[in-house]
Each structure stands twice: as structure tokens, then as C-alpha cells.
Amino acid sequence: MKFYSISKLMASFLGTMSVLIIMWALSFLFLDSACLFEWVFFSINSMDMSLVFLFDWMSLLFFSVVLLISASVLYYSHYYMEGEMNMSRFIMLVLLFVLSMVLVILSPSFISILLGWDGLGLVSYCLVIYYQNYKSFSAGMLTVLSNRIGDVGLLIAIGWLMSFGSWNFYTMTVSPTLNMWVVICVFVAGMTKSAQMPFSAWLPAAMAAPTPVSALVHSSTLVTAGVYLLIRFSHLLEPFMTVKKALFFLAMFTMLLAGLGANFEMDLKKIVALSTLSQLGLMMSMVALGNEIFAFFHLLTHALFKALLFLCAGKLIHVSGNNQDIRLMGGAATSVPLTLVFMNAANFSLCGLPFMAGFYSKDLILEFMYSSDLNLFMLGVLYFSTLLTCMYSFRLSWFLSGGLYKGSALFSVEDNEKGYTSPMLVLFTGALMGGSAFSWLLFEAPNMLVLGSLIKLMPVMLVVGGLIWGLSIISSMGENKIKNVVEHNFVSLMWFMPSLSGQYVIKPPLFLGDVMISYNDKTWGEHFGGQGLLKYFSFLSEHLQAWQYNSVKIFIMLFLTWFFVLVYLI
């Protein structure tokens, strides 16, 4: 039982540290200052192998948000994971996960980033397979192998950067002489960690982890590490317009396929996971357009309401007897009204309802993209993807609050447990006021874009259109699953992305290996290889032993044989 008390103690410690660090971040922001610590282990040919930490307003602000969400998740886990036999392992893994993310946030050097980057991949694998069943093992392997592609890219970038004399990308200057392959390697690393197309399959599969872990992973740690890396690296992307265009197109289509998939998904956690994928695409597109401040702004607001969304989803799953099908989750307004209020607040913030946290960042992003040099097609993809976000948000709220509960019998449904409601209330405050607070802090003057009245009203029109279209989809589909298998696989499974990036990629090598084993290793390879040599030498050994048992006769026979040969030759 001692680890349950440790979880609450660590939650209190992280929460206190979050308050102190945000005060430190504000002082750096207002004074426009930064602090750099560098610990050099040794030098090789003017290359310093060092551990570097950069404390500026951006890293400290994100650091404080990560600690706040981690504290809420640990406090929530104390009650959600009650009765878990391996609670000590769970707490240690979560703390290691947070520590790895802190290394990524504070490190401007690829060498020190690699410690946290690999730590995120390894600990995320341990957390995804936490329940130790076949589904968890498959999801864990897909997660760790997909992330490993980006890890290899980061290692190659470290090798190439040796020719530049430094691994500290924060002090590098924008120059076309920077090897384009270094930029591409960092680009691939950010794409895999943030699950952009075509590496999107692992993020919904990672839902096999416990719900508190999902809240931490999908709000401020694993999936945002790639976005944060590219935000920090963005000043070196300027000369490479081809890479930025590729990033923008992939991010936009990731947002589109995630929005389509979420509208036809029935698993509660997968809907929230696909919404994370959609918002990551929006952040990546802003990095590609060169406005990393807007991307960082949306990163902070998204972290707050997405963590709240997952905690509320965990509470609903808990009171529904571990059921995750939203078709069986009606009547939450009467059974768990407070949780439903928090859930709807997070949902409305996600779809950009005016004056919620998500509205401030998404409204700025939509207006900035309209003012950018985008063609009509990409602008249509942006608005349609935003409309899809509103549609699945209202659809989720409708299924949870409307109708009656249709699952198994409920034994105990309570909505006044402080272990659940206290962390939710903290994040609920962030989902309500976080957008306006960060907007006042990050921008010296109000960010105003002069546009036509129709474009200014576009975010509100998208919210209303999402409500109408979402309700029309519910009325036309009812509560039945999509019957058409092709349509279900194409839309709900993100355009066959899990199959294309998972099964179909690995199946040909596995089939070839099976053929080689069947026709080579087990047949001719065995005959002329190990087993054939074993039989041959066993045969020789048996005859040699037979000769040795009759040694006198053999020796006389050999003597006479060689004697007659010698006589014949003479």
C-alpha cells in the first residue's frame, strides 16, 4: 500500500514544482532572458560531448504544463488503478516517462535530447504492454518500431553534424550550407514521434495502455515531442522550402484522415486518440508555415483540454464496467453529471467553441492560414478538417449524454469521489481559462488579423455546421456499425494506414523468410549443412571405431597392403 501514498506524494511534489516553474517562466518571459547550463564530459577534436540544458520562457512554460498534467494523472491513478498488483512498477514507469520528456524539453543539443528521446520510446513500450495481453503486445511492438525509425534518423543526424563542430542546434545559424540530409533526418524523427502520415498507425494502437497513461501520452509528452523538436529546430528549416512543403501537405492530410476516422469510430478512447492526431496535424502545419509561436500556443492549450478529455473518458469507462463502446454509454447526464460537464467542456474546447481554451489558438491559426499563400484546395482541406473536428466532438457528446445507459448493470456509480474530480477540476480550469491566459502572456499586443466579416465568423460557422452535420450523421446511421466492409476499413481505419504501414510492410519479408526456412534451411540446407555433416561424421566415426576394436587385424592388413604397394612400385 505504500506506493499508493507515494503516488499522491509525487503528485503533490510535481504540482508544487509546476507552480514554481511557471513563475520562473514568467520572469524569463517578461525580462526576455534565458539561462544555459552545459556540462562537458570530454572533447574529441574540438567536439564537446556535453549535457546541455536551456532554460528560457518556452521550455519552462511547457515544462510547467507537463508537470501540472503529470501531477493530475498521478493523483488520478491513485484511485483509478486501485487494487493493481504492479502499482509500484506503474508509478516508476510514469515518473521515468516524465523525466524523459523533461530531457527533451530542456535540451537544445542532439546528444542530450537522444537520452530523453530513446527514454520516451522505451518507457512508452513498457506502458503500452502494461496489461500483458496479445493486443497490448502487438500495439507495443507497432509503437516502438514506428518510433525507432525516427530514433535512427536522429542518430544519423548526430553523425552528420560532427562535420559542423557542434551538436547544439540552438546556436546554429540559418544557412543553405547545412546539409539537407540532416534536416530531413530531424524531419523524419519529428514525423514519427508525432505520428504524422504515413506513421499514423501506432497512435490509435497505443490506446492499449492504461487510461491515465493515455492522458499523459496524448496531451503533453510522447506525441508532442516531435512537434516541440521541430518548433525548436524551425529556424534551421527556413532555407529548405521543399521539406517545409512536404511537412505541410503531410500534416494537412493527417488532419483530414484522422477527422474522417473519428467520425466513424465507436471506441471512446480511439475517438479521443484520433482527435489528438488531428490536432497534431494542425500544429505541424503551423510549423511548416513558419509560425512556430502559434503552434506552441496551440500545443499548450491542447495539452490542457486533451488531458481532461482522457481523464473523463477513463471515469466513464470505469463506471461502465470497462466498456469503451460509445453506443452503450448513454445517460451520463443522470449518472455522472459532473464528469459529463467536464467532458463537454473539453469537447467544446477541442472544437473551438468561442471563449474556450481551444478557441483562442484555433481561431488565430485559421485566420493566419487564410492570410497565408495557400491555394484553394489546401484551404478547403483545412476548413473541412476543422468541420470534421466539430462533428465528432458533438457526436461524442450526443452519444454520452443522450438516451439511456445500454450496457451491463451498474453496481456503484458515484460522481463525488475527490480522487477523480480534483484533478479533473484543475484541468477543467485550464480548459476554460488556459487559452485566454496564454494568449495574454505569449503575445505582447493582441494578435489581430484584418479580414472580411465572413472569414472572421468562419470558426463560429464551422462549430454550428459541425453540430448540424454531426446530428445528421447520427440520425442517418443510427447506432449501427458501418455495414460496408470496404467503407469501414477505408474511413475508420484511416485509409488502410494500419495495414499499409504495418501488416503489408512486414508480411512480404516474413513470407520470404518462411519460404527460405521451408525450402532451404529445413531441406537442402539441412542435408548439406549441419544435419548432413552430422550424419556423415557419425558414419565415419562408427567405421573408425569398428577398425579400432580389431586393431591387430587392421594393422596387419594395412602393413601388408602398403608392403605390396611398395614392392610393386620398386
C-alpha positions in Angstrom: 0.0 0.0 0.0 3.0 2.3 0.4 3.1 3.0 -3.3 -0.4 4.4 -3.3 0.7 7.0 -0.8 3.9 7.6 -2.9 1.7 8.4 -5.9 -0.2 11.1 -4.0 3.1 12.4 -2.6 4.7 12.6 -6.0 1.6 14.3 -7.4 1.8 17.0 -4.7 5.5 17.5 -5.4 5.1 17.8 -9.2 2.1 20.2 -8.7 4.2 22.4 -6.4 7.1 22.3 -8.9 4.7 23.3 -11.7 3.6 26.4 -9.8 7.2 27.4 -9.1 8.4 26.8 -12.6 5.6 28.8 -14.2 6.6 31.7 -12.0 10.2 31.3 -13.2 9.0 31.1 -16.8 7.0 34.3 -16.5 10.0 36.1 -15.1 12.1 35.0 -18.0 9.3 36.0 -20.4 8.9 39.5 -19.0 12.7 40.1 -18.7 13.4 38.5 -22.1 16.2 36.4 -20.7 17.4 32.8 -20.7 19.8 30.6 -18.8 22.1 27.9 -20.4 23.9 25.2 -18.5 26.5 23.0 -20.2 28.3 20.1 -18.6 31.2 18.9 -20.8 32.2 15.3 -20.3 35.1 15.2 -22.7 36.2 16.7 -26.0 37.3 14.9 -29.2 38.9 17.1 -31.9 37.1 20.2 -30.8 33.8 18.3 -30.5 32.3 18.6 -26.9 30.5 15.6 -25.6 28.2 17.5 -23.2 24.9 17.6 -21.4 23.2 20.9 -22.2 20.1 22.4 -20.5 18.4 25.6 -21.9 16.1 27.4 -19.5 14.0 30.0 -21.4 10.4 31.1 -21.3 9.3 28.5 -23.9 11.0 25.4 -22.3 10.0 26.4 -18.8 6.4 27.2 -19.8 6.0 23.8 -21.5 7.9 22.2 -18.6 5.3 23.6 -16.1 2.4 22.4 -18.1 3.9 18.9 -18.4 4.4 18.8 -14.6 0.8 20.0 -13.9 -0.7 17.3 -16.1 1.7 14.7 -14.7 0.6 15.6 -11.2 -3.1 15.4 -12.1 -2.5 12.0 -13.8 -0.6 10.6 -10.8 -3.3 11.7 -8.3 -6.0 10.3 -10.6 -4.0 7.0 -10.9 -4.1 6.6 -7.1 -7.8 5.9 -7.4 -8.2 4.6 -11.0 -5.5 1.9 -10.6 -6.6 0.9 -7.1 -6.1 -2.8 -6.5 -3.4 -3.1 -9.1 -0.8 -5.6 -8.1 2.0 -4.0 -10.0 1.3 -0.4 -8.9 4.9 0.2 -7.9 6.1 -0.6 -11.4 3.4 1.6 -12.9 4.4 4.7 -10.8 8.1 4.2 -11.6 7.4 4.0 -15.3 5.2 7.1 -15.3 8.0 9.0 -13.4 10.6 7.8 -15.9 8.3 8.8 -18.7 8.0 12.4 -17.3 11.8 12.5 -16.7 12.5 11.5 -20.4 10.1 14.3 -21.6 11.8 16.8 -19.4 15.2 15.9 -21.0 13.6 16.5 -24.4 12.1 19.8 -23.4 15.2 21.3 -21.7 17.9 20.0 -24.1 19.0 22.1 -27.2 21.7 19.5 -28.0 21.0 16.4 -30.0 23.2 14.3 -27.7 21.3 15.1 -24.6 18.0 15.0 -26.5 18.8 11.5 -27.5 18.7 10.3 -23.9 15.1 11.6 -23.4 14.1 10.6 -27.0 15.1 7.0 -26.6 13.7 7.0 -23.0 10.3 8.1 -24.3 10.3 5.2 -26.8 11.4 2.6 -24.3 9.1 3.6 -21.5 6.2 4.1 -23.8 6.6 0.4 -24.9 6.6 -0.7 -21.3 3.5 1.3 -20.6 1.6 0.1 -23.7 2.2 -3.6 -22.9 1.4 -3.0 -19.2 -1.7 -5.2 -19.3 0.3 -8.0 -20.9 -2.2 -9.5 -23.4 -1.9 -10.2 -27.1 -3.5 -6.9 -28.2 -1.1 -4.9 -25.9 2.0 -6.8 -27.2 1.0 -6.1 -30.8 0.3 -2.4 -30.1 3.6 -2.1 -28.1 5.7 -3.6 -31.0 4.0 -1.3 -33.5 4.6 1.7 -31.3 8.2 1.0 -30.5 9.2 0.0 -34.1 7.5 3.0 -35.6 9.3 5.4 -33.2 12.5 3.6 -33.8 12.5 4.9 -37.4 12.7 8.4 -36.0 15.4 7.4 -33.5 17.6 6.2 -36.3 17.0 9.4 -38.1 18.2 11.3 -35.1 21.3 9.1 -34.8 22.2 9.7 -38.4 21.7 13.5 -37.9 24.1 13.3 -34.9 26.7 11.6 -37.1 26.4 14.2 -39.9 26.5 17.1 -37.5 30.1 16.1 -36.5 31.3 17.9 -39.6 29.7 21.2 -38.3 31.7 21.0 -35.0 28.6 21.1 -32.7 25.5 19.1 -31.8 23.8 22.2 -30.3 21.2 23.2 -32.8 20.1 26.2 -30.8 23.4 28.1 -31.6 23.4 27.1 -35.3 22.8 29.8 -37.8 20.4 29.6 -40.7 22.5 28.6 -43.7 21.9 26.8 -47.0 25.2 25.0 -46.4 23.6 23.0 -43.6 23.4 19.5 -45.0 19.8 18.9 -46.3 20.0 15.3 -45.1 20.4 16.5 -41.5 17.2 18.5 -41.9 15.4 15.5 -43.5 16.6 13.2 -40.6 15.2 15.6 -38.0 12.1 16.0 -40.1 11.6 12.2 -40.1 12.2 12.0 -36.4 9.6 14.6 -35.6 7.1 13.0 -38.0 7.4 9.5 -36.5 7.2 10.7 -32.9 4.1 12.9 -33.6 2.5 10.1 -35.7 2.1 12.1 -38.9 1.2 10.3 -42.1 2.4 7.6 -43.1 3.4 6.8 -39.5 -0.1 7.3 -38.0 -1.0 3.7 -37.3 0.8 3.4 -33.9 -1.1 6.3 -32.2 -4.6 4.7 -32.1 -2.9 1.3 -31.3 -1.2 2.8 -28.2 -4.7 3.0 -26.6 -3.9 -0.4 -25.2 -2.1 1.4 -22.4 -4.0 2.3 -19.1 -6.2 5.4 -19.5 -4.1 7.6 -17.1 -1.0 6.8 -19.3 -3.0 7.7 -22.4 -3.9 11.1 -20.8 -0.2 11.7 -20.3 1.0 10.4 -23.6 -1.6 12.2 -25.8 -1.6 15.6 -24.1 1.9 16.7 -23.3 4.6 14.0 -23.6 5.2 11.4 -26.3 3.2 12.7 -29.3 4.1 16.3 -28.7 7.8 15.6 -28.5 8.1 15.6 -32.3 6.2 18.9 -32.6 8.3 20.5 -29.9 11.5 19.3 -31.6 10.5 20.9 -34.9 9.4 24.1 -33.1 12.9 24.3 -31.6 14.5 23.3 -34.9 12.3 25.6 -37.0 14.8 28.4 -37.5 17.0 25.9 -39.4 14.2 24.8 -41.7 14.0 28.2 -43.4 16.3 27.6 -46.5 14.7 24.2 -47.2 11.3 25.0 -48.7 10.9 21.5 -50.1 11.0 20.0 -46.7 8.6 22.6 -45.3 6.1 22.0 -48.2 6.3 18.2 -47.6 5.7 18.7 -43.9 2.7 20.9 -44.6 1.0 18.5 -47.1 1.5 15.5 -44.8 0.2 17.4 -41.8 -2.9 18.6 -43.6 -3.8 15.1 -44.8 -3.0 13.6 -41.4 -5.6 16.0 -40.0 -8.1 15.1 -42.7 -7.8 11.3 -42.3 -7.9 11.5 -38.5 -11.1 13.6 -38.6 -12.8 11.2 -41.0 -11.7 8.2 -38.9 -13.0 9.7 -35.7 -16.5 10.3 -37.2 -16.9 6.6 -37.9 -15.3 5.2 -34.8 -17.2 3.7 -31.9 -14.4 3.1 -29.4 -14.3 6.0 -27.0 -10.5 6.0 -26.4 -9.8 5.7 -30.2 -12.0 8.7 -30.9 -10.0 10.8 -28.5 -6.8 9.4 -29.9 -7.8 10.3 -33.4 -8.7 13.8 -32.2 -5.1 14.1 -30.9 -3.8 13.0 -34.3 -5.9 15.7 -35.9 -4.6 18.5 -33.6 -1.0 17.3 -34.1 -1.5 17.8 -37.9 -2.7 21.3 -37.2 0.4 22.1 -35.1 2.7 20.6 -37.7 1.1 22.7 -40.5 1.8 25.8 -38.5 5.5 24.8 -38.1 5.7 24.2 -41.8 4.3 27.7 -42.5 6.9 29.2 -40.3 4.7 30.5 -37.4 6.1 28.3 -34.5 4.6 30.6 -31.8 1.1 29.8 -32.9 2.0 26.1 -33.0 3.4 26.4 -29.5 0.3 28.3 -28.3 -2.0 25.5 -29.6 0.4 22.9 -28.1 -0.2 24.4 -24.6 -4.0 24.8 -24.9 -4.4 21.3 -26.5 -2.4 19.7 -23.6 -4.8 21.0 -21.0 -8.1 20.1 -22.6 -6.9 16.8 -24.0 -5.7 15.6 -20.7 -9.1 16.5 -19.2 -10.8 14.6 -22.1 -8.9 11.4 -21.3 -9.4 11.6 -17.6 -13.2 12.0 -18.1 -13.1 9.1 -20.7 -11.4 6.9 -18.1 -14.0 7.8 -15.5 -16.8 6.9 -17.9 -15.1 3.6 -18.9 -14.6 2.8 -15.2 -18.3 3.3 -14.3 -19.4 1.4 -17.4 -17.7 -1.8 -16.4 -14.7 -1.3 -18.6 -16.8 -0.8 -21.7 -15.4 1.5 -24.3 -18.2 1.4 -26.9 -20.0 4.8 -27.0 -23.2 3.1 -28.3 -23.6 1.6 -24.9 -22.8 4.8 -22.9 -26.0 6.8 -22.8 -27.5 8.6 -19.8 -24.3 10.1 -18.4 -26.2 13.3 -17.6 -28.1 11.5 -14.9 -25.5 9.0 -13.6 -22.3 11.1 -13.7 -23.4 14.7 -14.4 -20.2 16.4 -13.1 -18.0 14.2 -15.2 -20.2 14.9 -18.2 -19.8 18.7 -17.6 -16.0 18.3 -17.6 -16.2 16.1 -20.7 -18.3 18.5 -22.7 -16.1 21.4 -21.7 -13.1 19.6 -23.0 -15.0 18.6 -26.2 -16.2 22.2 -26.8 -12.7 23.5 -26.2 -11.4 20.9 -28.8 -13.9 22.0 -31.5 -13.1 25.7 -30.8 -16.3 27.0 -29.2 -15.9 30.7 -28.6 -14.0 31.8 -25.4 -13.0 28.2 -24.5 -9.2 27.5 -24.4 -9.1 25.9 -27.9 -10.9 28.8 -29.5 -8.0 31.3 -28.9 -5.4 29.2 -30.6 -7.5 27.6 -33.4 -9.1 30.9 -34.3 -5.7 32.5 -34.7 -4.4 29.5 -36.8 -7.4 29.5 -39.1 -7.1 33.3 -39.7 -3.4 33.1 -40.2 -3.7 30.2 -42.7 -6.4 32.2 -44.6 -3.9 35.1 -44.8 -1.1 32.9 -46.0 -0.2 32.0 -49.5 -2.3 28.8 -49.7 -4.2 27.5 -52.7 -7.9 27.0 -52.6 -7.6 23.2 -52.4 -5.4 23.2 -49.2 -7.7 25.9 -47.7 -10.6 23.7 -48.4 -8.9 20.7 -46.7 -8.2 22.9 -43.7 -11.8 24.1 -43.3 -13.2 20.6 -43.9 -10.9 19.0 -41.4 -11.9 21.6 -38.8 -15.5 20.9 -39.6 -14.9 17.2 -39.0 -13.4 18.1 -35.6 -16.6 19.8 -34.6 -18.6 16.9 -36.0 -17.0 14.2 -34.0 -16.9 16.4 -30.9 -20.7 16.9 -30.9 -21.3 13.3 -31.9 -19.3 12.1 -28.9 -21.2 14.5 -26.6 -24.5 13.3 -28.0 -23.8 9.6 -27.5 -22.6 10.1 -24.0 -25.3 12.4 -22.7 -28.4 11.5 -24.7 -30.7 8.4 -24.3 -30.4 5.8 -21.6 -27.5 3.6 -20.5 -27.4 0.4 -22.5 -24.5 -1.6 -21.0 -24.4 -4.1 -18.2 -25.9 -3.5 -14.8 -24.3 -0.7 -12.7 -23.4 -1.6 -9.2 -21.9 1.7 -7.9 -21.9 4.9 -9.8 -20.6 7.9 -7.9 -19.6 11.3 -9.2 -18.4 12.9 -5.9 -15.1 11.0 -5.5 -12.5 13.6 -4.9 -9.8 11.3 -6.3 -11.4 11.7 -9.7 -13.0 15.1 -9.6 -10.0 17.0 -8.1 -7.5 16.5 -11.0 -10.4 17.0 -13.4 -11.3 20.3 -11.8 -7.7 21.5 -12.1 -7.6 20.7 -15.8 -11.2 22.0 -16.3 -9.9 25.4 -15.1 -7.1 25.1 -17.7 -9.6 24.1 -20.4 -11.7 27.2 -19.6 -9.2 29.9 -19.0 -5.9 28.5 -20.3 -6.4 29.9 -23.8 -7.0 33.5 -22.7 -4.2 33.3 -20.1 -1.6 32.0 -22.6 -2.8 34.5 -25.2 -2.2 37.4 -22.8 1.2 36.0 -21.8 2.7 34.9 -25.2 1.7 38.0 -27.2 2.9 41.5 -26.4 -0.1 43.0 -28.1 -3.5 41.5 -29.1 -2.9 39.5 -32.3 -5.4 40.9 -34.7 -5.8 40.0 -38.4 -7.9 42.3 -40.5 -10.2 40.0 -42.6 -13.7 40.1 -44.0 -16.7 39.6 -41.8 -17.4 36.2 -43.4 -13.9 34.9 -42.7 -14.0 36.3 -39.2 -17.1 34.4 -38.5 -15.8 31.2 -40.1 -14.8 29.5 -36.8 -18.3 30.0 -35.4 -19.9 28.8 -38.6 -17.7 25.7 -38.5 -18.9 25.0 -35.0 -22.5 25.4 -36.0 -22.0 23.4 -39.2 -20.3 20.6 -37.2 -23.3 20.4 -34.8 -25.8 20.1 -37.7 -23.7 17.6 -39.7 -22.9 15.6 -36.7 -26.5 15.2 -35.7 -27.4 14.4 -39.3 -24.8 11.6 -39.3 -26.2 10.2 -36.1 -29.8 10.3 -37.4 -28.8 8.7 -40.7 -26.5 6.0 -39.3 -28.4 5.3 -36.0 -26.3 3.3 -33.7 -25.4 0.5 -36.0 -21.9 -0.2 -37.2 -21.0 0.5 -40.8 -22.0 -2.5 -42.8 -19.9 -1.9 -45.9 -16.5 -3.5 -45.1 -14.6 -1.5 -47.7 -16.0 1.8 -46.4 -15.4 0.8 -42.8 -11.8 -0.1 -43.4 -11.1 2.9 -45.6 -12.6 5.5 -43.4 -12.5 4.1 -39.9 -9.0 2.6 -40.3 -7.5 5.9 -41.6 -7.3 5.0 -45.3 -5.9 1.5 -44.7 -3.0 3.1 -42.9 -2.5 0.4 -40.2 -2.5 -2.3 -42.9 -0.2 -0.4 -45.3 2.3 0.7 -42.6 2.0 -2.5 -40.5 0.8 -5.8 -41.9 1.6 -5.3 -45.6 5.0 -3.9 -44.9 6.1 -6.8 -42.7 4.2 -9.6 -44.4 6.4 -10.0 -47.5 9.7 -10.3 -45.5 8.1 -12.7 -43.1 6.7 -14.8 -46.0 10.1 -14.8 -47.8 11.7 -15.9 -44.5 9.2 -18.7 -44.2 9.9 -19.8 -47.8 13.6 -19.8 -47.2 13.2 -21.8 -44.0 10.9 -24.3 -45.6 12.9 -24.9 -48.9 16.4 -24.2 -47.7 17.0 -24.4 -44.0 14.8 -27.5 -43.5 15.6 -29.4 -46.7 18.8 -28.9 -48.8 20.4 -26.6 -46.3 19.9 -29.3 -43.6 21.1 -32.1 -46.0 24.3 -30.3 -47.0 24.6 -28.3 -43.8 24.5 -29.2 -40.1 22.4 -32.4 -40.2 24.2 -33.8 -43.3 27.6 -33.2 -41.8 26.4 -34.8 -38.5 25.3 -37.9 -40.4 28.5 -38.1 -42.4 30.8 -37.8 -39.5 28.7 -40.2 -37.4 29.1 -42.7 -40.2 32.9 -42.2 -40.3 33.1 -42.4 -36.6 31.2 -45.7 -36.5 33.6 -47.3 -39.0 36.7 -45.9 -37.3 35.5 -47.4 -34.0 35.0 -50.7 -35.8 38.5 -50.6 -37.1 39.9 -49.7 -33.7 38.1 -52.6 -32.0 40.0 -55.0 -34.3 43.3 -53.1 -34.2 45.7 -56.1 -34.7 44.0 -57.4 -37.8 43.6 -53.9 -39.2 47.3 -53.1 -38.6 48.5 -56.4 -40.2 46.2 -55.8 -43.2 47.4 -52.2 -43.7 51.0 -53.3 -43.3 50.6 -56.0 -46.0 48.7 -53.6 -48.3 51.4 -50.9 -48.2 54.2 -53.6 -48.4 52.7 -55.0 -51.6 52.3 -51.4 -53.0 55.9 -50.7 -52.2 57.1 -53.9 -53.8 55.0 -53.2 -56.9 56.5 -49.7 -57.3 60.0 -50.9 -56.8 
